[in-house]
Amino acid sequence: MTPLQADPFATWFGIDEQIVHRVLSEAMGRGAEFADLYFQHLKTISVGLEDGIINQASSGVDQGVGVRAVVDDQVGYAFSEALDVDAMLQAARTAATIASGDGQVPPQDVSRVETVDYYALDRTWEDVAVSERLPLVRQVESFCKEMDPAVEKVSAFWYDRDERVLVVTSEGTYASDRRPMAILSCQVTAEKNGQRQSHSASVARREAIDWFTDEELRKVCRKAVDQTMLLFEAVRPPAGELPVVLAAGASGILLHEAIGHGLEADFNRKGTSIYASMMNEKVAPAFVTIVDDGTLANDRGALNVDDEGCLTEKTVLIENGVLRSYLHDRISAKHYGVKPTGSGRRESFRHVPMPRMRSTYMLNGPHTYDEIIQSVDRGIVAETFSNGQVQIGSGDFTFYIKNGWLIEGGKITVPIKDVNIIGNGPEALRNVTMVADDFKLDEAGWTCGKNGQSVPVSLGLPTVLVNQMTVGGVN
């Protein structure tokens, strides 16, 4: 029996080539064309603070294997939380009953997929004591309260995870990955003149604990406090069809939701996306380029290898206004006759993979922030978003803007709040009239939901002017 080189599943659970071959053979026993095994081991720790008291602390371990058998678009899937041979073989038999065809027996030998490490850490989360995490949430509370005397309450939350995955395929490859993640968030409540306002901020990275310096903590606290205090001065803007300036950074959520999902290949393969028949057609102005990138070092959306064992990459989706690619998993790539883009993702071993975004953003354009603001006679800046709703097929969306600014006569005047913007993603993309050169990747803890699965992502945008959207303000 040959061990899988340098892989913890071999060391911890005795998973070797003979075992994976037996399980893959069972999964393909009814003629599946392709099969894979997805092993996962996950350790998590979280700590919460409220009113100066540590009010929650938890740790957990989750592990198991998912077995997939594929025939064309037909997928059989089963999982086991136990990693003994009998349990894995039973899961494989279940997957095999769902997908049957004329496939071949998998190869005897497997070879390792060599990857680039985009998030190597000098110190893993496994080596960090809980006592080292506690000062971080206490420091957040202290920083927030010292930034403004109006701050009366701070809630801070810490979460980290140390995830190991192993993907073995019937094509004779295996790929392993160790995926760190840490999230620090805070919510601030302030009181002023008898009124209370609150806002939150967070940062999420595939980093070690040493990255979370006082400087980084202060950035999160400053953002939460400043956005909270602005709400005391904010007004509701006029309603109607107005130019909307999407602020650099977090406005990328609109790009992610209203456009990015429509470029995931499964929606296009099934004909439910508006982009299904637009490949190599102009869908945006020539100065617009949009990418989905899994290679950003230590980024929340980074991946060394996706959940199908495919290498990740930087995928250019829209290049100079022209649609060039969808986001592909193995099934959609075979359907379209292209290579996978390293976008096959799943929430855990309990879930099937599907095309998902990683870090989705628009590249810099030829304009400046000042040029964009000065070009708007009457409009708004959208800065922070929440409670978005999107129809993925059509791209119709509604987003609630918690923080923003009113533009009057080419100048920023007063802060705004409690605003809805309504539009259509593909139409808004066509109506982009200016893109600035101030790209910002937002490092908040964005999590993307699709078909009941959640995965970590990131997003970003330079300042972008959309010449017209419906703004739900005051008539």
Secondary structure by P-SEA (a helix, b strand, c coil): ccccccccccccccccaaaaaaaaaaaacccccbbbbbbbbbbbbbbbbccccccccccccccbbbbbbbcccbbbbbbbccccaaaaaaaaaaaaaacccbbbbbbcbbbbbbbbbccccccccccccaaaaaaaaaaaaaaaaaacccccbbbbbbbbbbbbbbbbcccbbbbbbbbbbbbbbbbbbbbccccccccccccccccccccccaaaaaaaaaaaaaaaaaaaacccccccbbbbbbccccccccccccccccccaaaaaacccccccccccccccccbbbbccccccccccccccccccccccccccccccccccccccaaaaaaaccccccccccccccccccccccbbbbccccccaaaaaaacccbbbbccccccccccccccbbbbbccbbbbccccccbbbcbbbbbbbaaaaaaaccccccbbbbbccbbbbbcccbbbbbccccccccccbbbbbccc
